[in-house]
């Protein structure tokens, strides 16, 4: 089979790789999609080059081709999404049955499962209450998912902030009460206007930079919640900790390493997608063949206008 290997910064090579034998409790998948995750971009760009060469890709979905001994819940031809630690940019993968979740026939973006799991777990841990005022700082792919899942919790208002007009237009179409271009407008003032001066009950920071954290603190009410969803890779971040102490914020770290937690989020998220409660199809804006994976990473890094998510589809030419 063909598989992608990150051999050096900004250098991805396709190699011939052996498909591992299918063992007990495992299934072999023909991979149909693998998403390009923001968490992989630092490694690709050379900002975190340790451990190269390596096979990358962890947002996978595919079709079951073969099952091993002891597998009872999967059958050949079944569509599934799966959790894998890497190696997802390939034509095939062997995965644990317990790490697979079913995908309904109508779902066109099944590889959303892993990032959606992160968002489901983030929202569940943050636990916005009915009629809360919510702020989302960062209206990219993960911001859109956070907005969609938080919307199911019944917020009173949702204010979305970003620098990109196209991202803010998308947030408005997803039902945001207020959108704020922080290049020209104060987020804290806008949130004050929609919350009668109280500030947000919950703020999600999804920018990955210090400025996003600063704005989250300014927009959140006393004893409110600040949820860090973004990956803060490379260097350090600075916050006015004395003010955050005084404001008695509840800080939520929305990053999860426990596999049972990840799988619980993946199952819940895909139940919503399979039922049609969450329609995520519009977030997959650019698809690439496995041979064009380098272009996929360039797009994900550059984020041109109207870009949301790059997905590699190994079965395409």
C-alpha positions as CSV (number, residue, x, y, z in Angstrom):
1,X,0.0,0.0,0.0
2,X,1.0,3.7,-0.3
3,X,1.5,5.7,2.8
4,X,2.7,9.2,3.5
5,X,5.8,9.9,5.6
6,X,6.9,13.3,6.9
7,X,10.7,12.9,6.3
8,X,11.7,16.5,6.9
9,X,10.0,19.9,7.5
10,X,7.6,20.6,4.7
11,X,8.6,17.3,3.0
12,X,6.1,14.5,2.7
13,X,7.0,11.4,0.7
14,X,4.8,8.5,-0.5
15,X,6.3,5.2,0.3
16,X,5.4,1.5,-0.2
17,X,4.5,0.1,3.2
18,X,3.4,-3.3,4.5
19,X,-0.1,-3.7,5.8
20,X,0.1,-5.2,9.3
21,X,-1.5,-8.6,9.8
22,X,-5.0,-8.4,11.4
23,X,-4.8,-9.7,14.9
24,X,-7.4,-10.6,17.5
25,X,-9.9,-7.8,18.1
26,X,-8.7,-5.9,15.1
27,X,-10.0,-4.9,11.7
28,X,-8.3,-3.8,8.4
29,X,-9.8,-0.6,6.9
30,X,-9.6,0.8,3.4
31,X,-9.1,4.4,4.4
32,X,-11.5,6.8,2.6
33,X,-10.7,10.0,4.4
34,X,-8.0,11.5,6.8
35,X,-8.2,15.1,7.9
36,X,-5.3,17.5,8.2
37,X,-5.2,18.5,11.8
38,X,-3.9,21.9,13.0
39,X,-1.9,20.0,15.7
40,X,0.3,18.4,12.9
41,X,1.1,21.7,11.2
42,X,3.9,22.7,13.7
43,X,5.6,19.4,13.0
44,X,5.2,19.8,9.3
45,X,6.4,23.4,9.3
46,X,9.6,22.4,11.2
47,X,8.7,24.2,14.5
48,X,8.8,20.9,16.3
49,X,11.0,18.6,14.1
50,X,11.8,16.0,16.8
51,X,11.1,12.4,15.8
52,X,11.3,12.7,12.0
53,X,10.7,10.8,9.9
54,X,7.3,9.8,11.0
55,X,4.0,8.7,9.5
56,X,1.3,11.2,10.2
57,X,-2.5,11.5,10.2
58,X,-5.0,10.5,12.9
59,X,-8.5,11.7,11.7
60,X,-9.5,8.6,9.8
61,X,-12.6,7.0,8.4
62,X,-12.9,4.0,6.1
63,X,-14.6,0.8,5.1
64,X,-14.0,-2.5,6.9
65,X,-12.1,-4.9,4.6
66,X,-11.2,-7.7,7.0
67,X,-11.8,-8.7,10.6
68,X,-9.7,-10.7,13.0
69,X,-10.6,-13.3,15.6
70,X,-12.9,-12.2,18.3
71,X,-14.4,-9.3,16.3
72,X,-18.2,-9.4,16.6
73,X,-19.4,-5.8,16.0
74,X,-17.8,-5.2,12.6
75,X,-18.5,-6.7,9.2
76,X,-16.8,-6.4,5.8
77,X,-18.2,-3.4,3.9
78,X,-19.2,-1.5,7.0
79,X,-18.4,2.2,7.2
80,X,-16.6,3.4,10.3
81,X,-14.5,6.2,11.8
82,X,-11.6,5.1,14.0
83,X,-9.1,6.5,16.5
84,X,-5.5,5.9,15.5
85,X,-2.3,7.5,17.0
86,X,-0.8,8.1,13.5
87,X,-0.3,6.7,10.1
88,X,-3.7,7.7,8.8
89,X,-2.5,9.2,5.5
90,X,-2.4,5.8,3.8
91,X,-4.5,3.5,1.7
92,X,-5.1,1.1,4.6
93,X,-4.8,0.7,8.3
94,X,-5.3,-1.9,11.0
95,X,-7.3,-0.7,13.9
96,X,-8.7,-2.0,17.2
97,X,-12.4,-2.8,17.0
98,X,-13.0,-1.0,20.3
99,X,-11.6,2.2,18.6
100,X,-14.2,2.1,15.8
101,X,-17.6,3.9,15.6
102,X,-20.2,3.3,12.9
103,X,-20.9,5.9,10.2
104,X,-24.3,6.2,8.6
105,X,-24.6,5.8,4.8
106,X,-25.6,9.5,4.2
107,X,-22.6,11.0,6.0
108,X,-20.2,12.6,3.5
109,X,-17.6,13.7,6.0
110,X,-17.0,10.8,8.3
111,X,-13.4,11.8,9.2
112,X,-14.9,14.5,11.4
113,X,-15.2,11.9,14.2
114,X,-11.9,12.5,15.9
115,X,-11.9,16.4,16.0
116,X,-15.6,16.3,16.9
117,X,-14.7,14.1,19.8
118,X,-12.4,16.8,21.1
119,X,-15.1,19.4,20.8
120,X,-17.8,17.2,22.4
121,X,-15.5,16.5,25.3
122,X,-14.6,20.2,25.6
123,X,-18.2,21.3,25.7
124,X,-19.2,18.6,28.1
125,X,-16.3,19.4,30.5
126,X,-17.1,23.1,30.3
127,X,-20.8,22.4,30.8
128,X,-22.5,25.6,29.6
129,X,-25.8,25.9,31.3
130,X,-29.2,26.6,29.6
131,X,-29.4,30.3,28.7
132,X,-25.7,31.0,29.3
133,X,-24.0,33.8,27.3
134,X,-21.2,32.2,25.4
135,X,-18.1,33.7,23.6
136,X,-16.1,31.8,21.0
137,X,-12.7,33.3,20.1
138,X,-11.5,31.8,16.8
139,X,-14.0,31.0,14.1
140,X,-12.1,28.4,12.1
141,X,-12.9,24.7,11.8
142,X,-12.8,23.9,15.5
143,X,-14.5,27.1,16.4
144,X,-17.4,26.2,14.0
145,X,-17.7,22.8,15.7
146,X,-17.7,24.3,19.1
147,X,-20.4,26.7,18.0
148,X,-22.5,23.9,16.6
149,X,-22.2,21.6,19.7
150,X,-22.6,24.5,22.2
151,X,-25.8,25.5,20.3
152,X,-27.3,22.2,21.4
153,X,-26.9,23.3,25.0
154,X,-29.4,26.2,24.6
155,X,-27.3,29.3,25.1
156,X,-29.0,32.7,25.3
157,X,-26.4,34.4,23.2
158,X,-23.3,33.3,21.2
159,X,-20.7,35.9,20.3
160,X,-18.0,34.8,17.8
161,X,-14.8,36.7,17.3
162,X,-12.2,36.4,14.6
163,X,-10.1,38.5,12.2
164,X,-11.3,36.9,9.0
165,X,-14.5,38.3,7.4
166,X,-15.3,34.9,5.7
167,X,-15.0,33.1,9.0
168,X,-17.3,35.6,10.7
169,X,-19.8,35.2,7.8
170,X,-19.8,31.5,8.4
171,X,-20.4,31.9,12.1
172,X,-23.3,34.2,11.4
173,X,-24.8,31.6,9.1
174,X,-24.4,29.0,11.9
175,X,-26.6,31.2,14.1
176,X,-24.2,33.5,16.0
177,X,-26.0,36.2,17.9
178,X,-23.2,38.6,17.3
179,X,-19.9,38.4,15.3
180,X,-16.9,40.6,16.1
181,X,-14.0,41.4,13.9
182,X,-11.4,42.1,16.5
183,X,-9.2,44.1,14.1
184,X,-11.8,46.9,14.2
185,X,-14.0,46.3,17.3
186,X,-13.5,45.6,21.0
187,X,-14.7,42.1,21.9
188,X,-15.3,43.1,25.5
189,X,-17.5,46.0,24.5
190,X,-19.5,43.9,22.1
191,X,-20.0,41.2,24.7
192,X,-21.0,43.8,27.3
193,X,-23.7,45.0,24.9
194,X,-25.3,41.6,24.4
195,X,-25.0,40.5,28.1
196,X,-26.4,43.7,29.7
197,X,-22.9,44.5,30.9
198,X,-22.4,41.2,32.8
199,X,-19.9,39.5,30.5
200,X,-19.9,36.0,29.2
201,X,-20.7,33.0,31.4
202,X,-18.4,30.8,29.2
203,X,-15.6,31.8,26.8
204,X,-13.9,29.3,24.5
205,X,-10.4,30.3,23.4
206,X,-9.5,28.6,20.0
207,X,-6.7,30.8,18.7
208,X,-3.6,29.3,20.1
209,X,-2.0,32.8,20.8
210,X,-1.7,35.0,23.8
211,X,-4.0,37.6,22.4
212,X,-6.9,35.1,22.3
213,X,-6.3,34.3,25.9
214,X,-6.3,38.0,26.8
215,X,-9.5,38.6,25.0
216,X,-11.2,35.6,26.7
217,X,-10.3,37.1,30.1
218,X,-11.7,40.5,29.2
219,X,-14.9,39.1,27.9
220,X,-15.7,36.7,30.8
221,X,-17.7,37.7,33.9
222,X,-16.5,37.2,37.4
223,X,-16.6,33.4,38.3
224,X,-17.2,32.6,34.7
225,X,-15.5,29.8,32.7
226,X,-12.5,30.2,30.3
227,X,-12.1,27.0,28.2
228,X,-8.8,26.6,26.4
229,X,-9.6,24.6,23.3
230,X,-6.6,25.7,21.1
231,X,-3.3,24.0,20.8
232,X,-0.7,26.3,22.4
233,X,2.4,24.9,20.7
234,X,5.8,26.6,20.5
235,X,7.1,29.0,23.1
236,X,5.1,30.3,26.1
237,X,2.0,32.3,26.6
238,X,1.4,35.3,28.8
239,X,-1.8,36.1,30.7
240,X,-2.6,38.7,33.4
241,X,-2.8,36.0,36.1
242,X,-3.4,38.5,38.9
243,X,-6.5,39.7,37.2
244,X,-7.6,36.2,36.4
245,X,-7.2,35.3,40.1
246,X,-9.2,38.3,41.1
247,X,-12.0,37.4,38.6
248,X,-12.1,33.9,40.1
249,X,-12.3,32.3,36.6
250,X,-12.9,28.6,36.3
251,X,-10.1,27.4,33.9
252,X,-11.0,24.5,31.7
253,X,-8.2,22.6,29.9
254,X,-10.0,21.0,27.0
255,X,-7.3,18.6,26.0
256,X,-7.7,14.9,26.6
257,X,-5.2,12.0,26.5
258,X,-7.3,9.2,28.1
259,X,-8.4,6.9,25.3
260,X,-11.7,6.1,27.0
261,X,-12.6,9.8,27.2
262,X,-11.7,10.3,23.5
263,X,-13.8,7.3,22.5
264,X,-16.8,8.5,24.6
265,X,-16.6,11.8,22.8
266,X,-16.2,10.2,19.4
267,X,-19.3,7.9,19.9
268,X,-21.4,10.8,21.1
269,X,-20.4,13.1,18.3
270,X,-21.0,10.5,15.6
271,X,-24.4,9.7,17.0
272,X,-25.3,13.3,16.5
273,X,-23.9,13.3,12.9
274,X,-25.5,10.0,12.0
275,X,-28.8,11.2,13.3
276,X,-28.6,14.4,11.2
277,X,-28.6,16.6,14.3
278,X,-25.2,18.0,13.4
279,X,-24.6,18.7,9.7
280,X,-20.8,19.0,9.4
281,X,-20.6,18.5,5.6
282,X,-20.1,22.1,4.8
283,X,-16.9,22.3,7.0
284,X,-15.0,20.0,4.6
285,X,-14.1,22.7,2.0
286,X,-11.0,21.2,0.3
287,X,-10.3,17.6,-0.6
288,X,-7.0,16.1,-1.9
289,X,-5.8,12.8,-3.2
290,X,-3.0,11.0,-1.3
291,X,-0.6,12.0,-4.1
292,X,-1.5,15.7,-3.4
293,X,-1.0,15.5,0.3
294,X,1.8,18.2,0.2
295,X,-0.7,20.6,-1.3
296,X,-3.2,19.7,1.4
297,X,-0.8,20.8,4.1
298,X,0.1,24.0,2.2
299,X,-3.6,24.9,2.1
300,X,-4.1,24.1,5.8
301,X,-1.1,26.3,6.7
302,X,-2.0,29.2,4.4
303,X,-5.8,29.2,5.2
304,X,-6.9,31.0,2.0
305,X,-10.2,32.8,1.9
306,X,-13.2,30.4,2.5
307,X,-10.9,27.6,3.6
308,X,-12.1,25.6,6.6
309,X,-10.8,22.1,6.5
310,X,-8.5,20.0,4.2
311,X,-9.2,16.3,4.0
312,X,-7.2,13.7,2.1
313,X,-9.1,11.0,0.3
314,X,-6.7,8.2,-0.5
315,X,-9.1,6.5,-3.0
316,X,-9.2,9.6,-5.3
317,X,-6.9,10.0,-8.2
